[in-house]
Amino acid sequence: MELNINGERYSFELKDETTPLLWVLRDFLDLTGTKYSCGIGQCGACTVHVDGKSTRSCLTPASSLAGKEITTIEGASSNAVLSLLQDNWVEVDVPQCGYCQSGQLMSAAALLSQNASPTTQEILSAMQGNVCRCGTYVRIKKAIEKTVEDLNS
């Protein structure tokens, strides 16, 4: 099968059509920025974009994604919103352990790509599916709000 990931076309053979995208990214393509955590789509650590929408890669069969545009955290340099979010993440000093951060960033970027001026409630709603065991939620919100300011100035 072929997948379009971060603007590049990858070809590989899947023995099992139910193989989640997460394992293709990490094990076949060595794109390890997308993290495995809960394995049931509840924590958000495995979030990627499929055609611009937040998608839990641990639940999504890779075989269902032919012809779709997949973006992982490694594709940040080609995504202006995601790149700006990363800059603000560092400026606001969001990460502690960092494990959930790629998923957090991908969810935030999907929100801002669809809505460049979200309200506080819209930010909280969009981010509620991402778990941060270090509890950096206040700084995550602050980094997103700073990015909103930057996008609208």
PyMOL CGO cylinders between C-alpha atoms (Angstrom):
from pymol import cmd
from pymol.cgo import CYLINDER

trace = [
    CYLINDER, 0.00, 0.00, 0.00, 0.98, 3.65, -0.34, 0.3, 1, 1, 1, 1, 1, 1,
    CYLINDER, 0.98, 3.65, -0.34, 0.48, 6.46, 2.16, 0.3, 1, 1, 1, 1, 1, 1,
    CYLINDER, 0.48, 6.46, 2.16, 1.14, 10.18, 1.80, 0.3, 1, 1, 1, 1, 1, 1,
    CYLINDER, 1.14, 10.18, 1.80, 2.81, 11.29, 5.04, 0.3, 1, 1, 1, 1, 1, 1,
    CYLINDER, 2.81, 11.29, 5.04, 4.26, 14.76, 5.61, 0.3, 1, 1, 1, 1, 1, 1,
    CYLINDER, 4.26, 14.76, 5.61, 4.19, 15.40, 1.88, 0.3, 1, 1, 1, 1, 1, 1,
    CYLINDER, 4.19, 15.40, 1.88, 6.12, 12.24, 0.99, 0.3, 1, 1, 1, 1, 1, 1,
    CYLINDER, 6.12, 12.24, 0.99, 4.80, 9.04, -0.52, 0.3, 1, 1, 1, 1, 1, 1,
    CYLINDER, 4.80, 9.04, -0.52, 5.67, 5.83, 1.33, 0.3, 1, 1, 1, 1, 1, 1,
    CYLINDER, 5.67, 5.83, 1.33, 5.14, 2.33, -0.08, 0.3, 1, 1, 1, 1, 1, 1,
    CYLINDER, 5.14, 2.33, -0.08, 5.10, -0.79, 2.08, 0.3, 1, 1, 1, 1, 1, 1,
    CYLINDER, 5.10, -0.79, 2.08, 3.35, -4.10, 2.48, 0.3, 1, 1, 1, 1, 1, 1,
    CYLINDER, 3.35, -4.10, 2.48, 0.87, -4.70, 5.29, 0.3, 1, 1, 1, 1, 1, 1,
    CYLINDER, 0.87, -4.70, 5.29, 0.31, -8.29, 6.33, 0.3, 1, 1, 1, 1, 1, 1,
    CYLINDER, 0.31, -8.29, 6.33, -2.68, -7.34, 8.46, 0.3, 1, 1, 1, 1, 1, 1,
    CYLINDER, -2.68, -7.34, 8.46, -5.19, -4.80, 7.16, 0.3, 1, 1, 1, 1, 1, 1,
    CYLINDER, -5.19, -4.80, 7.16, -6.15, -3.89, 10.73, 0.3, 1, 1, 1, 1, 1, 1,
    CYLINDER, -6.15, -3.89, 10.73, -2.63, -2.64, 11.59, 0.3, 1, 1, 1, 1, 1, 1,
    CYLINDER, -2.63, -2.64, 11.59, -3.04, 0.78, 13.20, 0.3, 1, 1, 1, 1, 1, 1,
    CYLINDER, -3.04, 0.78, 13.20, -1.40, 3.78, 11.57, 0.3, 1, 1, 1, 1, 1, 1,
    CYLINDER, -1.40, 3.78, 11.57, 0.59, 4.32, 14.78, 0.3, 1, 1, 1, 1, 1, 1,
    CYLINDER, 0.59, 4.32, 14.78, 2.53, 1.09, 14.25, 0.3, 1, 1, 1, 1, 1, 1,
    CYLINDER, 2.53, 1.09, 14.25, 3.16, 1.86, 10.59, 0.3, 1, 1, 1, 1, 1, 1,
    CYLINDER, 3.16, 1.86, 10.59, 4.54, 5.28, 11.56, 0.3, 1, 1, 1, 1, 1, 1,
    CYLINDER, 4.54, 5.28, 11.56, 6.70, 4.05, 14.42, 0.3, 1, 1, 1, 1, 1, 1,
    CYLINDER, 6.70, 4.05, 14.42, 7.75, 0.54, 13.37, 0.3, 1, 1, 1, 1, 1, 1,
    CYLINDER, 7.75, 0.54, 13.37, 7.82, 0.63, 9.56, 0.3, 1, 1, 1, 1, 1, 1,
    CYLINDER, 7.82, 0.63, 9.56, 8.73, 4.27, 8.86, 0.3, 1, 1, 1, 1, 1, 1,
    CYLINDER, 8.73, 4.27, 8.86, 10.70, 5.19, 12.02, 0.3, 1, 1, 1, 1, 1, 1,
    CYLINDER, 10.70, 5.19, 12.02, 8.56, 8.32, 12.56, 0.3, 1, 1, 1, 1, 1, 1,
    CYLINDER, 8.56, 8.32, 12.56, 8.66, 8.04, 16.34, 0.3, 1, 1, 1, 1, 1, 1,
    CYLINDER, 8.66, 8.04, 16.34, 7.37, 11.51, 17.28, 0.3, 1, 1, 1, 1, 1, 1,
    CYLINDER, 7.37, 11.51, 17.28, 3.85, 10.09, 17.45, 0.3, 1, 1, 1, 1, 1, 1,
    CYLINDER, 3.85, 10.09, 17.45, 3.62, 8.33, 20.80, 0.3, 1, 1, 1, 1, 1, 1,
    CYLINDER, 3.62, 8.33, 20.80, 1.91, 5.20, 22.06, 0.3, 1, 1, 1, 1, 1, 1,
    CYLINDER, 1.91, 5.20, 22.06, 0.27, 5.50, 25.46, 0.3, 1, 1, 1, 1, 1, 1,
    CYLINDER, 0.27, 5.50, 25.46, -3.19, 4.11, 26.16, 0.3, 1, 1, 1, 1, 1, 1,
    CYLINDER, -3.19, 4.11, 26.16, -3.84, 2.25, 22.91, 0.3, 1, 1, 1, 1, 1, 1,
    CYLINDER, -3.84, 2.25, 22.91, -7.59, 2.95, 23.10, 0.3, 1, 1, 1, 1, 1, 1,
    CYLINDER, -7.59, 2.95, 23.10, -7.78, 6.52, 21.78, 0.3, 1, 1, 1, 1, 1, 1,
    CYLINDER, -7.78, 6.52, 21.78, -8.41, 8.11, 25.16, 0.3, 1, 1, 1, 1, 1, 1,
    CYLINDER, -8.41, 8.11, 25.16, -5.16, 9.97, 25.91, 0.3, 1, 1, 1, 1, 1, 1,
    CYLINDER, -5.16, 9.97, 25.91, -4.34, 11.75, 22.63, 0.3, 1, 1, 1, 1, 1, 1,
    CYLINDER, -4.34, 11.75, 22.63, -0.60, 10.99, 22.65, 0.3, 1, 1, 1, 1, 1, 1,
    CYLINDER, -0.60, 10.99, 22.65, -0.93, 9.33, 19.23, 0.3, 1, 1, 1, 1, 1, 1,
    CYLINDER, -0.93, 9.33, 19.23, -2.75, 12.25, 17.56, 0.3, 1, 1, 1, 1, 1, 1,
    CYLINDER, -2.75, 12.25, 17.56, -1.90, 12.98, 13.92, 0.3, 1, 1, 1, 1, 1, 1,
    CYLINDER, -1.90, 12.98, 13.92, -3.77, 14.87, 11.20, 0.3, 1, 1, 1, 1, 1, 1,
    CYLINDER, -3.77, 14.87, 11.20, -5.61, 13.06, 8.46, 0.3, 1, 1, 1, 1, 1, 1,
    CYLINDER, -5.61, 13.06, 8.46, -6.75, 15.55, 5.85, 0.3, 1, 1, 1, 1, 1, 1,
    CYLINDER, -6.75, 15.55, 5.85, -6.26, 18.26, 8.49, 0.3, 1, 1, 1, 1, 1, 1,
    CYLINDER, -6.26, 18.26, 8.49, -8.38, 16.66, 11.20, 0.3, 1, 1, 1, 1, 1, 1,
    CYLINDER, -8.38, 16.66, 11.20, -7.14, 15.30, 14.53, 0.3, 1, 1, 1, 1, 1, 1,
    CYLINDER, -7.14, 15.30, 14.53, -7.06, 11.52, 14.34, 0.3, 1, 1, 1, 1, 1, 1,
    CYLINDER, -7.06, 11.52, 14.34, -6.04, 8.92, 16.91, 0.3, 1, 1, 1, 1, 1, 1,
    CYLINDER, -6.04, 8.92, 16.91, -3.47, 6.86, 15.07, 0.3, 1, 1, 1, 1, 1, 1,
    CYLINDER, -3.47, 6.86, 15.07, -3.65, 3.99, 17.57, 0.3, 1, 1, 1, 1, 1, 1,
    CYLINDER, -3.65, 3.99, 17.57, -7.24, 3.27, 16.47, 0.3, 1, 1, 1, 1, 1, 1,
    CYLINDER, -7.24, 3.27, 16.47, -7.09, 4.08, 12.76, 0.3, 1, 1, 1, 1, 1, 1,
    CYLINDER, -7.09, 4.08, 12.76, -6.20, 1.22, 10.42, 0.3, 1, 1, 1, 1, 1, 1,
    CYLINDER, -6.20, 1.22, 10.42, -3.47, 2.34, 8.03, 0.3, 1, 1, 1, 1, 1, 1,
    CYLINDER, -3.47, 2.34, 8.03, -5.27, 0.46, 5.25, 0.3, 1, 1, 1, 1, 1, 1,
    CYLINDER, -5.27, 0.46, 5.25, -8.16, 2.96, 5.48, 0.3, 1, 1, 1, 1, 1, 1,
    CYLINDER, -8.16, 2.96, 5.48, -5.94, 5.95, 4.66, 0.3, 1, 1, 1, 1, 1, 1,
    CYLINDER, -5.94, 5.95, 4.66, -4.97, 5.45, 1.02, 0.3, 1, 1, 1, 1, 1, 1,
    CYLINDER, -4.97, 5.45, 1.02, -5.29, 8.75, -0.83, 0.3, 1, 1, 1, 1, 1, 1,
    CYLINDER, -5.29, 8.75, -0.83, -5.42, 10.80, 2.37, 0.3, 1, 1, 1, 1, 1, 1,
    CYLINDER, -5.42, 10.80, 2.37, -2.89, 13.41, 3.51, 0.3, 1, 1, 1, 1, 1, 1,
    CYLINDER, -2.89, 13.41, 3.51, -1.34, 12.38, 6.83, 0.3, 1, 1, 1, 1, 1, 1,
    CYLINDER, -1.34, 12.38, 6.83, 0.68, 14.84, 8.90, 0.3, 1, 1, 1, 1, 1, 1,
    CYLINDER, 0.68, 14.84, 8.90, 2.71, 13.84, 11.93, 0.3, 1, 1, 1, 1, 1, 1,
    CYLINDER, 2.71, 13.84, 11.93, 4.67, 16.02, 14.35, 0.3, 1, 1, 1, 1, 1, 1,
    CYLINDER, 4.67, 16.02, 14.35, 7.69, 15.46, 12.07, 0.3, 1, 1, 1, 1, 1, 1,
    CYLINDER, 7.69, 15.46, 12.07, 5.82, 17.48, 9.42, 0.3, 1, 1, 1, 1, 1, 1,
    CYLINDER, 5.82, 17.48, 9.42, 5.74, 20.62, 11.59, 0.3, 1, 1, 1, 1, 1, 1,
    CYLINDER, 5.74, 20.62, 11.59, 8.19, 22.54, 9.44, 0.3, 1, 1, 1, 1, 1, 1,
    CYLINDER, 8.19, 22.54, 9.44, 5.77, 22.47, 6.51, 0.3, 1, 1, 1, 1, 1, 1,
    CYLINDER, 5.77, 22.47, 6.51, 2.76, 23.51, 8.63, 0.3, 1, 1, 1, 1, 1, 1,
    CYLINDER, 2.76, 23.51, 8.63, 2.89, 27.21, 9.59, 0.3, 1, 1, 1, 1, 1, 1,
    CYLINDER, 2.89, 27.21, 9.59, 0.35, 26.92, 12.42, 0.3, 1, 1, 1, 1, 1, 1,
    CYLINDER, 0.35, 26.92, 12.42, 2.03, 23.86, 13.92, 0.3, 1, 1, 1, 1, 1, 1,
    CYLINDER, 2.03, 23.86, 13.92, 5.45, 25.49, 13.66, 0.3, 1, 1, 1, 1, 1, 1,
    CYLINDER, 5.45, 25.49, 13.66, 4.19, 28.66, 15.41, 0.3, 1, 1, 1, 1, 1, 1,
    CYLINDER, 4.19, 28.66, 15.41, 2.58, 26.53, 18.12, 0.3, 1, 1, 1, 1, 1, 1,
    CYLINDER, 2.58, 26.53, 18.12, 5.89, 24.76, 18.70, 0.3, 1, 1, 1, 1, 1, 1,
    CYLINDER, 5.89, 24.76, 18.70, 7.66, 28.11, 19.09, 0.3, 1, 1, 1, 1, 1, 1,
    CYLINDER, 7.66, 28.11, 19.09, 5.06, 29.28, 21.60, 0.3, 1, 1, 1, 1, 1, 1,
    CYLINDER, 5.06, 29.28, 21.60, 5.15, 25.93, 23.42, 0.3, 1, 1, 1, 1, 1, 1,
    CYLINDER, 5.15, 25.93, 23.42, 8.84, 26.56, 24.09, 0.3, 1, 1, 1, 1, 1, 1,
    CYLINDER, 8.84, 26.56, 24.09, 8.35, 30.24, 24.93, 0.3, 1, 1, 1, 1, 1, 1,
    CYLINDER, 8.35, 30.24, 24.93, 5.61, 29.47, 27.48, 0.3, 1, 1, 1, 1, 1, 1,
    CYLINDER, 5.61, 29.47, 27.48, 7.67, 26.52, 28.80, 0.3, 1, 1, 1, 1, 1, 1,
    CYLINDER, 7.67, 26.52, 28.80, 4.87, 23.98, 28.39, 0.3, 1, 1, 1, 1, 1, 1,
    CYLINDER, 4.87, 23.98, 28.39, 6.65, 20.61, 28.44, 0.3, 1, 1, 1, 1, 1, 1,
    CYLINDER, 6.65, 20.61, 28.44, 7.79, 18.82, 31.54, 0.3, 1, 1, 1, 1, 1, 1,
    CYLINDER, 7.79, 18.82, 31.54, 8.27, 15.14, 30.69, 0.3, 1, 1, 1, 1, 1, 1,
    CYLINDER, 8.27, 15.14, 30.69, 7.24, 15.88, 27.09, 0.3, 1, 1, 1, 1, 1, 1,
    CYLINDER, 7.24, 15.88, 27.09, 5.64, 12.53, 26.34, 0.3, 1, 1, 1, 1, 1, 1,
    CYLINDER, 5.64, 12.53, 26.34, 2.19, 13.88, 25.45, 0.3, 1, 1, 1, 1, 1, 1,
    CYLINDER, 2.19, 13.88, 25.45, 3.42, 17.00, 23.71, 0.3, 1, 1, 1, 1, 1, 1,
    CYLINDER, 3.42, 17.00, 23.71, 3.33, 15.84, 20.09, 0.3, 1, 1, 1, 1, 1, 1,
    CYLINDER, 3.33, 15.84, 20.09, -0.31, 14.81, 20.50, 0.3, 1, 1, 1, 1, 1, 1,
    CYLINDER, -0.31, 14.81, 20.50, -1.14, 18.05, 22.32, 0.3, 1, 1, 1, 1, 1, 1,
    CYLINDER, -1.14, 18.05, 22.32, 0.47, 20.10, 19.55, 0.3, 1, 1, 1, 1, 1, 1,
    CYLINDER, 0.47, 20.10, 19.55, -1.31, 18.16, 16.81, 0.3, 1, 1, 1, 1, 1, 1,
    CYLINDER, -1.31, 18.16, 16.81, -4.70, 18.65, 18.47, 0.3, 1, 1, 1, 1, 1, 1,
    CYLINDER, -4.70, 18.65, 18.47, -4.04, 22.36, 18.98, 0.3, 1, 1, 1, 1, 1, 1,
    CYLINDER, -4.04, 22.36, 18.98, -2.89, 22.79, 15.38, 0.3, 1, 1, 1, 1, 1, 1,
    CYLINDER, -2.89, 22.79, 15.38, -6.01, 21.07, 14.04, 0.3, 1, 1, 1, 1, 1, 1,
    CYLINDER, -6.01, 21.07, 14.04, -8.16, 23.43, 16.12, 0.3, 1, 1, 1, 1, 1, 1,
    CYLINDER, -8.16, 23.43, 16.12, -6.34, 26.56, 14.94, 0.3, 1, 1, 1, 1, 1, 1,
    CYLINDER, -6.34, 26.56, 14.94, -6.32, 25.40, 11.32, 0.3, 1, 1, 1, 1, 1, 1,
    CYLINDER, -6.32, 25.40, 11.32, -10.12, 25.24, 11.48, 0.3, 1, 1, 1, 1, 1, 1,
    CYLINDER, -10.12, 25.24, 11.48, -10.68, 28.23, 13.76, 0.3, 1, 1, 1, 1, 1, 1,
    CYLINDER, -10.68, 28.23, 13.76, -7.98, 30.92, 14.02, 0.3, 1, 1, 1, 1, 1, 1,
    CYLINDER, -7.98, 30.92, 14.02, -9.87, 32.73, 16.80, 0.3, 1, 1, 1, 1, 1, 1,
    CYLINDER, -9.87, 32.73, 16.80, -11.26, 30.13, 19.19, 0.3, 1, 1, 1, 1, 1, 1,
    CYLINDER, -11.26, 30.13, 19.19, -12.78, 31.15, 22.50, 0.3, 1, 1, 1, 1, 1, 1,
    CYLINDER, -12.78, 31.15, 22.50, -11.34, 29.85, 25.75, 0.3, 1, 1, 1, 1, 1, 1,
    CYLINDER, -11.34, 29.85, 25.75, -14.18, 27.33, 25.90, 0.3, 1, 1, 1, 1, 1, 1,
    CYLINDER, -14.18, 27.33, 25.90, -13.48, 26.16, 22.34, 0.3, 1, 1, 1, 1, 1, 1,
    CYLINDER, -13.48, 26.16, 22.34, -9.81, 25.66, 23.22, 0.3, 1, 1, 1, 1, 1, 1,
    CYLINDER, -9.81, 25.66, 23.22, -10.68, 23.69, 26.34, 0.3, 1, 1, 1, 1, 1, 1,
    CYLINDER, -10.68, 23.69, 26.34, -13.22, 21.61, 24.43, 0.3, 1, 1, 1, 1, 1, 1,
    CYLINDER, -13.22, 21.61, 24.43, -10.78, 20.81, 21.60, 0.3, 1, 1, 1, 1, 1, 1,
    CYLINDER, -10.78, 20.81, 21.60, -8.04, 19.84, 24.03, 0.3, 1, 1, 1, 1, 1, 1,
    CYLINDER, -8.04, 19.84, 24.03, -10.09, 17.82, 26.50, 0.3, 1, 1, 1, 1, 1, 1,
    CYLINDER, -10.09, 17.82, 26.50, -9.22, 14.54, 24.79, 0.3, 1, 1, 1, 1, 1, 1,
    CYLINDER, -9.22, 14.54, 24.79, -5.50, 15.01, 25.42, 0.3, 1, 1, 1, 1, 1, 1,
    CYLINDER, -5.50, 15.01, 25.42, -4.11, 13.86, 28.76, 0.3, 1, 1, 1, 1, 1, 1,
    CYLINDER, -4.11, 13.86, 28.76, -1.01, 15.42, 30.33, 0.3, 1, 1, 1, 1, 1, 1,
    CYLINDER, -1.01, 15.42, 30.33, 0.16, 13.44, 33.33, 0.3, 1, 1, 1, 1, 1, 1,
    CYLINDER, 0.16, 13.44, 33.33, 2.38, 16.36, 34.39, 0.3, 1, 1, 1, 1, 1, 1,
    CYLINDER, 2.38, 16.36, 34.39, -0.65, 18.65, 34.55, 0.3, 1, 1, 1, 1, 1, 1,
    CYLINDER, -0.65, 18.65, 34.55, 0.63, 21.43, 32.29, 0.3, 1, 1, 1, 1, 1, 1,
    CYLINDER, 0.63, 21.43, 32.29, -2.89, 22.27, 31.10, 0.3, 1, 1, 1, 1, 1, 1,
    CYLINDER, -2.89, 22.27, 31.10, -2.70, 25.94, 32.14, 0.3, 1, 1, 1, 1, 1, 1,
    CYLINDER, -2.70, 25.94, 32.14, 0.50, 26.44, 30.14, 0.3, 1, 1, 1, 1, 1, 1,
    CYLINDER, 0.50, 26.44, 30.14, -0.90, 24.50, 27.17, 0.3, 1, 1, 1, 1, 1, 1,
    CYLINDER, -0.90, 24.50, 27.17, -3.91, 26.84, 27.10, 0.3, 1, 1, 1, 1, 1, 1,
    CYLINDER, -3.91, 26.84, 27.10, -1.62, 29.85, 27.45, 0.3, 1, 1, 1, 1, 1, 1,
    CYLINDER, -1.62, 29.85, 27.45, 0.56, 28.71, 24.51, 0.3, 1, 1, 1, 1, 1, 1,
    CYLINDER, 0.56, 28.71, 24.51, -2.52, 28.20, 22.34, 0.3, 1, 1, 1, 1, 1, 1,
    CYLINDER, -2.52, 28.20, 22.34, -3.89, 31.62, 23.30, 0.3, 1, 1, 1, 1, 1, 1,
    CYLINDER, -3.89, 31.62, 23.30, -0.52, 33.21, 22.47, 0.3, 1, 1, 1, 1, 1, 1,
    CYLINDER, -0.52, 33.21, 22.47, -0.59, 31.49, 19.09, 0.3, 1, 1, 1, 1, 1, 1,
    CYLINDER, -0.59, 31.49, 19.09, -4.11, 32.84, 18.49, 0.3, 1, 1, 1, 1, 1, 1,
    CYLINDER, -4.11, 32.84, 18.49, -2.80, 36.35, 19.27, 0.3, 1, 1, 1, 1, 1, 1,
    CYLINDER, -2.80, 36.35, 19.27, 0.14, 35.85, 16.90, 0.3, 1, 1, 1, 1, 1, 1,
    CYLINDER, 0.14, 35.85, 16.90, -2.08, 34.54, 14.11, 0.3, 1, 1, 1, 1, 1, 1,
    CYLINDER, -2.08, 34.54, 14.11, -4.47, 37.46, 14.42, 0.3, 1, 1, 1, 1, 1, 1,
    CYLINDER, -4.47, 37.46, 14.42, -1.93, 40.29, 14.74, 0.3, 1, 1, 1, 1, 1, 1,
]
cmd.load_cgo(trace, "trace")
